[in-house]
Amino acid sequence: MKNYANIFVLLIAVAISACSSSTVTNDFGYESVMPYYEVPIEFKDSAKYAEKIEAFKPHLSNKKFFIDPGHGGEDRHNSTRNKQVVEADINLAVAHHLANYLKSCGAEVKFSRSVDSTVSLDERSRLANEYLCDLFISIHHNATGQKNNYWTNFTSSFYHAFETDYGFEPANRIAARYIQRDMAYAMRNSGGLGSWDGTYSDYSIYPGMGFAVLREARTAAVLTEGGFFTNRLEEQRLGIDEFNKIEAWGIFNGIGKYFSNGIPTIELLQDESIYTDGILSLVFELKDESEIDASSITTFIDSLKIEHNYAAEENRIYLSLPDIAKGEHDFRVICANKNGNYSHPYHRKIIIK
């Protein structure tokens, strides 16, 4: 009589072996699971992919995006612990995939670098400003700076300045939140313990200064850190092109959702703005597909907050400034729509002669 019990045990052992994850031994002698990641449903179902693209097209078509793949050229010092993957290359790969998704929605895209080349920090923001883009995205990946720290890993997205600083733009933080949420979800990474939502001010890294590319940007700007290449597991995933596509897909979804909620625009109506008898009267028109949130409107002259009158039925701001000094003045206006999206940086220089 055959020993069916032994055969049954053998079959179970084979089944368990076949279903278990493969393992590798890392530099510290510990076994770890081979790269794990979830493939988005849109990558598996062409109809769902097309549906997502069509949903974002009305909001991204003709928008201009400036993508800045960090480092590159002479700056190729950052790499995984096994030296097999260089951060500059990961940044560039994610940037190209992101550009392809945006272009499929009819958007225009320009790079600070499209190959492995050296581009200074000043040049990156200068090019973005000249392009007059709707959003500047600088793509990076993180490192701990501690030689034996191989466990830290999370995603983060940065905006410039603290809320109390004049250089803070609410639009930057809102855009960072949209991008961070979908990037973190796509990569299945948390946003770290230093922030409730995974977004951080660049002042938390360089107090009072922040990142040069964000500080010098004259448009909405976000810098992403898509995971730690010093992590023993993340270093394996970041070297896989499919995972780079997934990260870019997360960033793309965040951008698409952000623009889908509308961006208020501001325009100075010069034909209704007058200077007479020492009084400067300015009229700004606010435009958005949804209603403007009147409580969000803030106006400045030369960094000083000033009072304004808002006519909701006209969507116009009226400013009246008596005894204004002659010379050049910087007027700044901030507003948000009912969806919580803020206007992009708006400054208008006016010369009083």
Residue frames as qw, qx, qy, qz and C-alpha x, y, z in Angstrom:
[[0.000, 0.886, 0.464, 0.000, 0.00, 0.00, 0.00],
 [0.405, 0.537, -0.027, 0.740, 1.32, 3.41, -0.97],
 [0.364, -0.442, -0.446, 0.688, 2.23, 5.90, 1.72],
 [0.125, 0.757, 0.425, 0.479, -0.28, 8.63, 0.77],
 [0.411, -0.872, -0.172, 0.205, 0.44, 10.55, 3.96],
 [0.557, -0.396, 0.269, 0.678, 4.06, 11.09, 2.94],
 [0.340, 0.388, 0.528, 0.675, 3.01, 12.12, -0.58],
 [0.124, -0.879, -0.422, -0.182, 0.51, 14.61, 0.89],
 [0.488, -0.761, 0.006, 0.428, 3.16, 16.17, 3.13],
 [0.526, -0.094, 0.425, 0.730, 5.54, 16.45, 0.17],
 [0.193, 0.629, 0.536, 0.528, 2.91, 18.19, -1.95],
 [0.275, -0.923, -0.263, 0.060, 2.20, 20.72, 0.81],
 [0.556, -0.552, 0.188, 0.592, 5.91, 21.46, 1.15],
 [0.423, 0.195, 0.512, 0.722, 6.24, 22.06, -2.60],
 [0.011, 0.802, 0.495, 0.334, 3.18, 24.31, -2.61],
 [0.397, -0.867, -0.114, 0.279, 4.49, 26.42, 0.27],
 [0.550, -0.312, 0.341, 0.696, 7.86, 26.73, -1.42],
 [0.320, 0.423, 0.563, 0.634, 6.24, 27.82, -4.68],
 [0.112, -0.866, -0.419, -0.250, 4.10, 30.49, -2.99],
 [0.522, -0.708, -0.100, 0.465, 6.74, 32.01, -0.74],
 [0.262, 0.954, -0.134, -0.053, 8.69, 35.12, -1.73],
 [0.807, 0.296, -0.215, 0.464, 12.25, 34.78, -2.95],
 [0.463, -0.866, 0.024, 0.187, 14.91, 36.17, -0.65],
 [0.609, 0.601, -0.259, 0.449, 18.32, 37.74, -1.02],
 [0.680, -0.494, -0.236, 0.488, 21.10, 38.31, 1.47],
 [0.146, 0.971, 0.019, 0.187, 21.96, 41.97, 1.90],
 [0.414, 0.647, -0.442, 0.464, 25.27, 43.59, 2.78],
 [0.330, -0.554, 0.518, -0.562, 24.65, 43.04, 6.49],
 [0.096, 0.144, -0.982, 0.082, 24.03, 39.30, 6.24],
 [0.449, 0.249, 0.611, -0.603, 20.26, 39.55, 6.73],
 [0.195, 0.288, 0.835, 0.427, 17.81, 37.92, 4.38],
 [0.274, 0.404, 0.200, -0.850, 15.26, 40.24, 2.83],
 [0.617, 0.510, 0.588, -0.113, 12.31, 39.78, 0.48],
 [0.405, 0.154, 0.502, 0.748, 12.96, 40.38, -3.20],
 [0.086, 0.054, -0.059, -0.993, 11.56, 43.66, -4.60],
 [0.084, 0.543, 0.831, -0.089, 7.84, 43.96, -3.97],
 [0.138, 0.231, 0.005, -0.963, 5.52, 46.50, -5.50],
 [0.463, 0.523, 0.670, -0.252, 1.95, 46.76, -6.67],
 [0.189, 0.100, 0.564, 0.798, 1.28, 47.37, -10.35],
 [0.336, 0.272, 0.218, -0.875, -1.51, 49.96, -10.84],
 [0.585, 0.399, 0.688, -0.162, -4.74, 48.62, -12.27],
 [0.447, 0.813, -0.034, -0.371, -4.38, 51.06, -15.19],
 [0.018, 0.600, -0.747, -0.285, -1.17, 49.27, -16.23],
 [0.325, 0.011, 0.946, 0.000, -3.05, 45.96, -16.40],
 [0.358, 0.633, 0.683, -0.073, -6.21, 47.22, -18.07],
 [0.302, 0.106, 0.345, 0.882, -5.76, 49.39, -21.17],
 [0.142, -0.696, -0.544, -0.446, -9.36, 50.59, -20.97],
 [0.482, -0.792, -0.287, 0.242, -8.84, 51.94, -17.45],
 [0.508, -0.264, 0.156, 0.805, -5.58, 53.58, -18.53],
 [0.138, 0.376, 0.478, 0.781, -7.34, 55.31, -21.43],
 [0.310, -0.783, -0.514, -0.164, -10.16, 56.34, -19.09],
 [0.516, -0.649, -0.148, 0.539, -7.72, 58.04, -16.70],
 [0.376, -0.050, 0.316, 0.870, -5.96, 59.88, -19.53],
 [0.031, -0.556, -0.558, -0.615, -9.27, 61.10, -20.95],
 [0.406, -0.786, -0.453, 0.109, -10.40, 62.27, -17.51],
 [0.476, -0.589, 0.000, 0.653, -7.29, 64.44, -17.08],
 [0.462, 0.312, 0.435, 0.707, -7.08, 65.77, -20.64],
 [0.001, 0.860, 0.359, 0.364, -9.48, 68.71, -20.21],
 [0.467, -0.879, -0.015, 0.092, -7.44, 69.92, -17.22],
 [0.637, -0.466, 0.368, 0.492, -3.89, 69.25, -18.47],
 [0.615, 0.523, 0.409, 0.426, -4.17, 69.96, -22.18],
 [0.306, 0.788, 0.042, 0.533, -2.00, 72.93, -23.22],
 [0.541, -0.833, 0.114, 0.020, -0.64, 73.28, -19.68],
 [0.528, 0.663, -0.451, 0.278, 3.14, 73.76, -19.50],
 [0.839, -0.540, 0.059, 0.040, 5.24, 71.65, -17.15],
 [0.306, 0.745, -0.554, 0.209, 8.92, 72.04, -16.37],
 [0.952, -0.300, -0.060, 0.006, 10.49, 68.83, -15.06],
 [0.077, 0.814, -0.536, 0.208, 13.83, 68.99, -13.30],
 [0.949, -0.104, -0.276, 0.110, 15.58, 65.62, -12.84],
 [0.408, -0.879, 0.244, 0.007, 17.94, 66.34, -9.94],
 [0.584, -0.518, 0.540, 0.315, 21.73, 65.98, -10.13],
 [0.810, 0.527, 0.236, 0.101, 23.42, 64.46, -13.23],
 [0.481, 0.801, -0.229, 0.272, 26.58, 65.07, -15.21],
 [0.316, 0.496, -0.599, 0.543, 29.37, 65.99, -12.82],
 [0.426, -0.312, 0.521, -0.670, 27.04, 65.34, -9.89],
 [0.816, -0.005, -0.498, -0.294, 26.68, 61.55, -9.82],
 [0.066, 0.414, -0.768, 0.484, 27.88, 60.98, -6.26],
 [0.606, -0.115, 0.488, -0.618, 24.62, 59.67, -4.81],
 [0.573, 0.170, -0.730, -0.331, 24.11, 55.96, -5.35],
 [0.886, -0.351, -0.139, -0.268, 22.71, 52.86, -3.70],
 [0.575, -0.663, 0.480, -0.010, 24.91, 51.08, -1.18],
 [0.828, 0.018, 0.504, 0.246, 25.79, 48.43, -3.74],
 [0.111, -0.543, 0.376, 0.742, 26.71, 51.20, -6.24],
 [0.348, 0.244, 0.828, 0.366, 24.50, 49.59, -8.89],
 [0.108, 0.786, 0.543, 0.276, 21.99, 52.43, -9.15],
 [0.292, -0.017, -0.111, 0.950, 22.81, 56.17, -9.27],
 [0.120, 0.623, 0.548, -0.545, 20.23, 58.65, -8.04],
 [0.140, 0.495, -0.268, -0.814, 20.75, 60.93, -11.04],
 [0.153, 0.039, -0.855, -0.495, 19.71, 58.08, -13.34],
 [0.016, -0.472, -0.859, 0.197, 16.62, 57.22, -11.30],
 [0.100, 0.608, 0.238, -0.750, 15.57, 60.87, -11.32],
 [0.180, 0.362, -0.514, -0.757, 15.94, 61.02, -15.08],
 [0.099, -0.153, -0.951, -0.249, 14.03, 57.78, -15.66],
 [0.025, 0.583, 0.711, -0.393, 11.09, 58.91, -13.52],
 [0.100, 0.566, -0.026, -0.818, 11.14, 62.31, -15.24],
 [0.160, 0.175, -0.710, -0.663, 10.86, 60.81, -18.72],
 [0.098, -0.357, -0.927, -0.055, 8.00, 58.53, -17.71],
 [0.027, 0.626, 0.484, -0.611, 6.17, 61.45, -16.10],
 [0.117, 0.439, -0.305, -0.837, 6.65, 63.53, -19.23],
 [0.121, -0.065, -0.873, -0.468, 5.12, 60.77, -21.36],
 [0.052, -0.542, -0.811, 0.213, 2.01, 60.64, -19.18],
 [0.036, 0.644, 0.205, -0.736, 1.61, 64.43, -19.26],
 [0.094, 0.307, -0.552, -0.770, 2.12, 64.61, -23.02],
 [0.039, -0.266, -0.931, -0.246, -0.54, 61.93, -23.54],
 [0.004, -0.712, -0.613, 0.341, -2.97, 64.45, -22.00],
 [0.348, 0.801, 0.289, 0.393, -1.93, 67.18, -24.41],
 [0.391, -0.885, 0.036, 0.250, 0.40, 68.99, -22.03],
 [0.530, 0.740, -0.304, 0.282, 3.68, 70.64, -23.02],
 [0.820, -0.530, 0.044, 0.211, 6.84, 69.51, -21.22],
 [0.424, 0.769, -0.373, 0.298, 10.33, 70.91, -20.97],
 [0.877, -0.312, -0.219, 0.291, 13.30, 69.45, -19.04],
 [0.248, -0.905, 0.319, 0.136, 16.17, 71.06, -17.19],
 [0.015, -0.497, 0.827, 0.261, 18.12, 68.10, -18.56],
 [0.889, 0.173, -0.030, -0.422, 16.89, 65.23, -20.73],
 [0.845, 0.266, -0.416, 0.206, 20.20, 63.31, -20.63],
 [0.749, -0.501, -0.163, 0.401, 23.02, 62.82, -18.13],
 [0.406, 0.587, -0.008, 0.700, 24.37, 66.36, -18.13],
 [0.373, -0.299, -0.432, 0.764, 25.50, 69.03, -15.68],
 [0.079, -0.716, -0.349, -0.600, 22.99, 71.82, -14.96],
 [0.173, 0.129, -0.508, 0.834, 23.56, 74.35, -12.18],
 [0.047, -0.537, -0.749, 0.385, 20.87, 75.07, -9.60],
 [0.101, 0.540, 0.052, -0.834, 20.52, 78.66, -10.84],
 [0.175, 0.175, -0.675, -0.696, 20.10, 77.45, -14.41],
 [0.070, -0.317, -0.945, -0.040, 17.34, 75.03, -13.47],
 [0.040, 0.674, 0.559, -0.481, 15.10, 77.67, -11.93],
 [0.061, 0.503, -0.240, -0.828, 16.04, 80.26, -14.59],
 [0.097, 0.003, -0.829, -0.551, 14.94, 77.93, -17.38],
 [0.051, -0.506, -0.853, 0.117, 11.67, 77.18, -15.60],
 [0.023, 0.667, 0.291, -0.686, 10.95, 80.88, -15.13],
 [0.086, 0.369, -0.476, -0.794, 11.68, 81.66, -18.77],
 [0.066, -0.169, -0.924, -0.337, 9.39, 78.84, -19.86],
 [0.428, -0.121, 0.111, -0.889, 6.50, 80.43, -17.93],
 [0.356, -0.093, -0.922, -0.119, 5.37, 76.99, -16.89],
 [0.612, -0.510, -0.212, -0.567, 2.21, 76.17, -14.96],
 [0.828, -0.535, 0.147, -0.085, 4.11, 73.86, -12.59],
 [0.305, 0.666, -0.662, 0.159, 7.77, 73.18, -11.80],
 [0.939, -0.312, 0.056, -0.135, 8.55, 69.66, -10.54],
 [0.169, 0.682, -0.701, 0.125, 12.04, 68.77, -9.30],
 [0.957, -0.114, -0.191, -0.184, 12.49, 65.00, -8.95],
 [0.069, 0.619, -0.719, 0.307, 14.86, 63.50, -6.39],
 [0.866, -0.254, -0.428, -0.054, 15.41, 60.43, -4.20],
 [0.395, -0.835, 0.235, -0.300, 16.60, 60.50, -0.63],
 [0.692, 0.193, -0.596, 0.359, 19.44, 59.17, 1.52],
 [0.639, -0.698, -0.310, 0.083, 19.92, 58.96, 5.28],
 [0.150, 0.842, -0.357, 0.377, 23.47, 60.31, 5.47],
 [0.594, -0.544, 0.547, -0.226, 24.20, 57.61, 8.05],
 [0.222, 0.465, -0.825, -0.231, 26.53, 54.87, 6.86],
 [0.047, -0.004, -0.994, 0.098, 24.84, 51.97, 8.64],
 [0.458, 0.326, 0.454, -0.691, 21.23, 53.14, 8.39],
 [0.082, 0.061, -0.827, -0.553, 19.70, 50.76, 5.87],
 [0.024, 0.442, 0.884, -0.149, 16.13, 50.72, 7.25],
 [0.144, 0.564, 0.251, -0.773, 14.85, 54.31, 6.88],
 [0.129, 0.169, 0.703, 0.679, 12.50, 54.79, 3.95],
 [0.220, 0.689, 0.581, -0.372, 9.60, 57.09, 3.11],
 [0.348, 0.524, 0.410, 0.660, 8.47, 59.49, 0.40],
 [0.164, -0.674, -0.313, 0.648, 8.22, 63.25, 0.84],
 [0.354, 0.657, 0.378, 0.548, 7.31, 66.33, -1.15],
 [0.382, -0.401, -0.221, 0.803, 8.69, 69.80, -0.42],
 [0.165, 0.878, 0.326, 0.311, 7.37, 73.33, -0.84],
 [0.434, 0.355, -0.230, 0.795, 9.22, 76.58, -0.18],
 [0.060, -0.394, 0.286, -0.871, 9.26, 78.50, 3.11],
 [0.078, -0.339, -0.828, 0.440, 7.10, 78.49, 6.22],
 [0.010, 0.743, 0.630, 0.228, 3.59, 79.91, 6.28],
 [0.290, -0.855, -0.201, 0.381, 4.78, 82.89, 8.34],
 [0.421, -0.316, 0.371, 0.765, 7.37, 83.86, 5.71],
 [0.384, 0.637, -0.014, -0.668, 6.51, 86.36, 2.95],
 [0.214, 0.418, -0.751, -0.464, 7.98, 83.99, 0.36],
 [0.322, 0.126, 0.925, -0.160, 5.47, 81.26, 1.24],
 [0.440, 0.095, -0.418, -0.790, 2.97, 80.49, -1.52],
 [0.670, -0.016, 0.564, -0.483, -0.09, 78.44, -0.44],
 [0.810, 0.439, -0.184, -0.344, -0.34, 76.99, -3.95],
 [0.358, 0.525, -0.768, 0.081, 3.00, 75.25, -3.52],
 [0.275, -0.190, 0.836, -0.435, 1.92, 73.41, -0.39],
 [0.755, 0.261, 0.299, -0.522, -1.43, 72.42, -1.91],
 [0.705, 0.527, -0.422, -0.217, 0.26, 71.07, -5.06],
 [0.128, 0.449, -0.852, 0.236, 2.78, 69.19, -2.90],
 [0.534, -0.052, 0.669, -0.514, -0.06, 67.55, -0.97],
 [0.829, 0.385, 0.022, -0.405, -1.76, 66.28, -4.12],
 [0.582, 0.562, -0.587, -0.017, 1.49, 64.92, -5.56],
 [0.090, -0.418, 0.821, -0.378, 2.69, 63.42, -2.29],
 [0.708, -0.004, 0.484, -0.515, -0.54, 61.54, -1.60],
 [0.890, 0.386, -0.013, -0.242, -0.64, 59.76, -4.95],
 [0.438, 0.619, -0.639, 0.132, 3.12, 59.20, -5.20],
 [0.272, -0.375, 0.778, -0.425, 3.21, 57.63, -1.73],
 [0.810, 0.116, 0.379, -0.433, 0.21, 55.44, -2.53],
 [0.790, 0.526, -0.274, -0.156, 1.65, 54.24, -5.84],
 [0.374, 0.543, -0.703, 0.268, 4.98, 53.36, -4.23],
 [0.797, -0.438, -0.410, -0.073, 3.30, 51.94, -1.09],
 [0.486, 0.093, -0.431, 0.755, 5.54, 54.13, 1.09],
 [0.269, -0.793, -0.467, 0.284, 4.56, 56.28, 4.04],
 [0.232, 0.873, 0.028, 0.428, 5.23, 60.01, 4.25],
 [0.439, 0.274, -0.515, 0.683, 7.57, 59.70, 7.23],
 [0.439, -0.586, -0.611, 0.302, 7.05, 60.69, 10.87],
 [0.287, -0.219, -0.110, 0.926, 8.02, 64.35, 10.49],
 [0.281, 0.059, -0.215, -0.933, 4.79, 65.39, 8.79],
 [0.585, 0.209, 0.593, -0.513, 1.10, 64.51, 8.99],
 [0.752, 0.564, 0.206, -0.274, 0.73, 64.31, 5.22],
 [0.823, 0.069, 0.336, 0.453, 4.27, 63.72, 3.94],
 [0.377, 0.788, 0.092, 0.478, 4.80, 67.32, 2.82],
 [0.617, -0.508, -0.150, 0.582, 7.57, 69.43, 4.30],
 [0.140, 0.985, -0.069, -0.079, 8.81, 72.99, 4.08],
 [0.771, 0.410, -0.229, 0.429, 12.30, 73.20, 2.61],
 [0.135, -0.775, 0.349, -0.509, 13.11, 75.40, 5.63],
 [0.877, -0.415, 0.186, -0.152, 13.10, 72.17, 7.64],
 [0.906, 0.146, 0.043, 0.395, 16.26, 71.21, 5.73],
 [0.458, 0.202, -0.038, 0.865, 17.87, 74.63, 5.20],
 [0.169, -0.741, -0.521, 0.389, 16.41, 77.07, 7.76],
 [0.002, -0.799, -0.050, 0.600, 15.61, 80.48, 6.32],
 [0.025, 0.484, -0.605, -0.631, 16.89, 79.53, 2.88],
 [0.823, 0.309, 0.354, -0.318, 15.29, 76.35, 1.60],
 [0.717, 0.114, 0.547, 0.417, 16.15, 74.66, -1.68],
 [0.105, -0.397, 0.293, 0.863, 17.57, 76.96, -4.35],
 [0.007, -0.180, -0.772, -0.609, 15.39, 75.56, -7.14],
 [0.162, -0.688, -0.707, -0.001, 12.22, 76.22, -5.11],
 [0.256, -0.654, -0.211, 0.680, 13.37, 79.55, -3.70],
 [0.088, -0.355, 0.371, 0.854, 14.13, 81.01, -7.13],
 [0.123, 0.374, 0.838, 0.378, 11.09, 79.60, -8.92],
 [0.193, 0.113, 0.064, -0.973, 8.54, 82.23, -9.94],
 [0.640, -0.100, -0.469, -0.600, 5.76, 79.72, -10.51],
 [0.854, -0.359, 0.190, -0.326, 4.15, 76.93, -8.50],
 [0.443, 0.545, -0.703, 0.109, 6.96, 74.56, -7.56],
 [0.877, -0.377, 0.191, -0.228, 7.33, 71.19, -5.81],
 [0.253, 0.559, -0.789, 0.039, 10.35, 69.00, -5.09],
 [0.935, -0.183, -0.078, -0.295, 9.74, 65.27, -4.62],
 [0.067, -0.515, 0.844, -0.130, 11.87, 62.74, -2.74],
 [0.823, 0.041, -0.297, -0.482, 10.56, 59.41, -3.96],
 [0.969, -0.231, -0.081, 0.010, 12.06, 57.08, -1.39],
 [0.352, -0.793, 0.489, 0.092, 15.48, 56.33, 0.11],
 [0.782, 0.473, -0.405, -0.031, 18.00, 54.69, -2.18],
 [0.067, 0.514, -0.763, 0.386, 20.00, 53.86, 0.95],
 [0.754, -0.160, 0.403, -0.494, 17.25, 51.51, 2.14],
 [0.309, -0.269, 0.897, 0.163, 18.09, 47.81, 1.70],
 [0.470, 0.435, 0.768, -0.019, 14.77, 47.09, -0.04],
 [0.332, 0.862, 0.160, -0.347, 14.14, 50.38, -1.84],
 [0.086, -0.648, 0.586, 0.480, 17.54, 50.24, -3.53],
 [0.349, 0.061, 0.898, 0.260, 16.36, 47.10, -5.32],
 [0.356, 0.696, 0.610, -0.129, 13.03, 48.57, -6.42],
 [0.103, 0.867, -0.060, -0.484, 14.46, 51.87, -7.67],
 [0.166, -0.443, 0.719, 0.509, 16.67, 50.01, -10.14],
 [0.349, 0.334, 0.863, 0.149, 13.62, 48.46, -11.85],
 [0.022, -0.065, -0.349, -0.935, 12.20, 50.51, -14.72],
 [0.333, -0.519, -0.704, -0.351, 8.64, 49.31, -14.12],
 [0.421, -0.620, -0.496, 0.439, 8.85, 50.67, -10.59],
 [0.199, -0.214, 0.087, 0.953, 10.15, 54.00, -11.95],
 [0.180, -0.309, -0.588, -0.726, 7.04, 54.09, -14.15],
 [0.425, -0.603, -0.675, 0.028, 4.84, 53.40, -11.11],
 [0.350, -0.473, -0.269, 0.762, 6.44, 56.27, -9.17],
 [0.027, -0.045, 0.319, 0.946, 5.92, 58.60, -12.14],
 [0.282, -0.450, -0.725, -0.439, 2.33, 57.39, -12.45],
 [0.383, -0.621, -0.569, 0.380, 1.72, 58.41, -8.83],
 [0.204, -0.365, -0.001, 0.908, 3.16, 61.88, -9.43],
 [0.084, -0.151, -0.588, -0.790, 1.09, 62.19, -12.61],
 [0.312, -0.576, -0.742, -0.146, -2.13, 61.25, -10.81],
 [0.323, -0.593, -0.385, 0.630, -1.46, 63.83, -8.14],
 [0.094, -0.207, 0.252, 0.941, -0.87, 66.50, -10.77],
 [0.165, -0.313, -0.724, -0.593, -4.00, 65.50, -12.66],
 [0.334, -0.650, -0.672, 0.118, -6.19, 65.67, -9.56],
 [0.291, -0.470, -0.175, 0.815, -4.65, 68.98, -8.54],
 [0.031, 0.106, -0.367, -0.924, -5.40, 70.70, -11.85],
 [0.194, -0.424, -0.817, -0.340, -8.84, 69.05, -12.03],
 [0.269, -0.687, -0.573, 0.357, -9.89, 71.18, -9.05],
 [0.221, 0.896, 0.229, 0.310, -9.05, 74.39, -10.88],
 [0.543, -0.196, -0.137, 0.805, -6.44, 77.11, -10.41],
 [0.067, 0.919, 0.317, -0.224, -7.74, 80.67, -9.84],
 [0.554, 0.302, 0.166, 0.758, -6.18, 83.31, -12.07],
 [0.187, -0.786, -0.246, 0.536, -5.60, 86.99, -11.33],
 [0.466, 0.456, 0.348, 0.673, -5.54, 89.85, -13.84],
 [0.145, -0.489, -0.185, 0.840, -4.90, 93.56, -13.36],
 [0.348, 0.748, 0.534, 0.186, -7.52, 95.53, -15.28],
 [0.424, -0.150, 0.050, 0.892, -5.32, 98.36, -16.41],
 [0.013, -0.449, -0.432, -0.782, -8.09, 100.20, -18.21],
 [0.483, -0.739, -0.379, -0.277, -9.90, 100.57, -14.86],
 [0.680, -0.443, -0.213, 0.544, -6.81, 101.37, -12.77],
 [0.218, 0.855, 0.096, 0.460, -6.09, 105.06, -12.31],
 [0.556, -0.302, -0.289, 0.718, -3.67, 107.39, -10.50],
 [0.058, 0.693, 0.244, 0.676, -5.02, 110.84, -9.78],
 [0.331, -0.786, 0.100, -0.512, -4.57, 113.44, -7.07],
 [0.055, -0.540, 0.755, -0.369, -2.05, 111.24, -5.29],
 [0.728, -0.073, 0.549, -0.405, -4.42, 108.27, -5.05],
 [0.201, 0.276, -0.864, -0.370, -3.71, 104.98, -6.82],
 [0.762, 0.082, 0.353, -0.537, -6.81, 102.92, -7.59],
 [0.113, 0.308, -0.899, -0.289, -6.28, 99.34, -8.81],
 [0.828, 0.073, 0.162, -0.532, -8.77, 96.74, -9.99],
 [0.023, -0.315, 0.938, 0.141, -7.93, 93.03, -10.16],
 [0.806, 0.047, -0.171, -0.564, -10.21, 90.41, -11.69],
 [0.362, -0.292, 0.874, -0.143, -10.27, 86.89, -10.22],
 [0.717, 0.231, -0.377, -0.540, -11.27, 84.01, -12.48],
 [0.158, -0.197, 0.960, -0.122, -12.10, 80.38, -11.73],
 [0.397, -0.180, -0.756, -0.488, -14.60, 77.78, -12.90],
 [0.463, -0.552, -0.678, 0.146, -15.82, 77.42, -9.32],
 [0.222, -0.936, -0.167, -0.215, -16.57, 80.15, -6.79],
 [0.368, 0.502, -0.447, 0.643, -13.78, 82.23, -5.26],
 [0.596, -0.536, -0.522, 0.290, -13.36, 81.85, -1.50],
 [0.022, 0.896, 0.027, 0.442, -13.58, 85.47, -0.33],
 [0.651, -0.748, 0.131, 0.010, -11.94, 84.68, 3.01],
 [0.865, -0.063, 0.205, 0.454, -8.78, 83.51, 1.22],
 [0.443, 0.778, 0.097, 0.436, -8.07, 86.79, -0.58],
 [0.556, -0.656, -0.013, 0.511, -4.94, 88.56, 0.62],
 [0.482, 0.808, 0.066, 0.333, -3.32, 91.64, -0.91],
 [0.646, -0.501, 0.021, 0.576, 0.13, 93.13, -0.40],
 [0.398, 0.890, -0.084, 0.205, 2.18, 96.12, -1.47],
 [0.293, 0.676, -0.560, 0.380, 5.94, 95.79, -1.11],
 [0.466, 0.005, -0.840, 0.279, 5.49, 92.82, 1.29],
 [0.154, 0.037, 0.535, -0.830, 3.08, 94.77, 3.53],
 [0.032, 0.458, 0.885, 0.083, -0.44, 93.41, 3.87],
 [0.143, 0.044, -0.010, -0.989, -3.09, 95.93, 2.84],
 [0.448, 0.379, 0.631, -0.506, -6.88, 96.15, 2.95],
 [0.049, 0.000, -0.701, -0.711, -9.02, 95.46, -0.11],
 [0.598, 0.242, 0.325, -0.692, -12.65, 95.48, -1.18],
 [0.122, -0.034, 0.933, 0.336, -13.96, 92.38, -2.92],
 [0.603, 0.232, 0.015, -0.763, -17.05, 92.54, -5.12],
 [0.493, -0.050, 0.869, -0.015, -18.18, 88.91, -5.29],
 [0.637, 0.598, 0.422, -0.243, -20.76, 89.52, -8.01],
 [0.460, 0.845, -0.238, -0.134, -18.02, 90.88, -10.26],
 [0.932, -0.107, 0.022, 0.345, -15.15, 88.73, -8.95],
 [0.419, 0.688, -0.116, 0.581, -13.09, 91.89, -8.63],
 [0.588, -0.491, -0.302, 0.567, -10.75, 93.32, -6.01],
 [0.158, 0.889, 0.100, 0.417, -10.65, 97.10, -5.55],
 [0.643, -0.321, -0.229, 0.656, -7.62, 98.77, -3.97],
 [0.090, 0.928, 0.109, 0.344, -7.38, 102.47, -3.12],
 [0.737, -0.259, -0.173, 0.600, -3.98, 103.74, -1.97],
 [0.043, 0.988, 0.070, 0.134, -3.63, 107.42, -1.02],
 [0.205, -0.895, 0.396, 0.012, -0.27, 109.16, -0.70],
 [0.954, 0.020, 0.194, 0.226, 1.60, 106.35, -2.41],
 [0.322, -0.704, 0.370, 0.514, 5.27, 107.17, -2.91],
 [0.619, 0.688, -0.267, -0.269, 6.69, 107.59, -6.39],
 [0.076, -0.520, 0.848, 0.074, 8.82, 104.76, -7.76],
 [0.559, 0.066, -0.764, -0.315, 8.37, 101.04, -8.35],
 [0.554, -0.250, 0.540, -0.582, 6.01, 99.02, -6.18],
 [0.233, 0.066, -0.955, -0.170, 5.32, 95.28, -6.00],
 [0.665, -0.107, 0.171, -0.719, 1.67, 94.29, -5.70],
 [0.143, 0.108, -0.984, -0.020, 0.89, 90.71, -4.70],
 [0.693, -0.100, 0.039, -0.713, -2.50, 89.00, -4.65],
 [0.043, 0.091, -0.992, 0.072, -3.43, 85.56, -3.27],
 [0.672, -0.013, 0.131, -0.729, -6.80, 83.82, -3.53],
 [0.166, -0.062, 0.984, 0.017, -8.32, 80.35, -3.46],
 [0.513, -0.139, -0.498, -0.685, -11.38, 78.73, -4.99],
 [0.746, -0.331, 0.185, -0.547, -14.04, 76.78, -3.13],
 [0.953, 0.092, -0.287, 0.022, -12.13, 73.55, -3.86],
 [0.692, -0.670, 0.143, 0.230, -9.22, 74.79, -1.76],
 [0.741, 0.217, 0.204, 0.602, -6.81, 75.38, -4.64],
 [0.200, -0.799, -0.040, 0.565, -4.84, 78.62, -4.47],
 [0.507, 0.859, -0.065, -0.025, -3.77, 80.96, -7.25],
 [0.836, 0.101, -0.038, 0.538, -0.22, 80.52, -8.47],
 [0.425, -0.450, -0.097, 0.780, 2.36, 83.18, -7.51],
 [0.271, 0.793, 0.390, 0.381, 1.12, 86.57, -8.69],
 [0.373, -0.566, -0.064, 0.733, 3.26, 89.71, -8.48],
 [0.409, 0.765, 0.351, 0.352, 2.69, 92.87, -10.49],
 [0.443, -0.248, -0.044, 0.860, 5.24, 95.69, -10.70],
 [0.146, 0.880, 0.406, 0.198, 3.74, 99.17, -10.97],
 [0.472, 0.000, -0.066, 0.879, 5.76, 102.36, -11.41],
 [0.052, -0.906, -0.398, 0.135, 4.41, 105.64, -10.04],
 [0.517, 0.291, 0.091, 0.800, 6.00, 108.63, -11.75]]
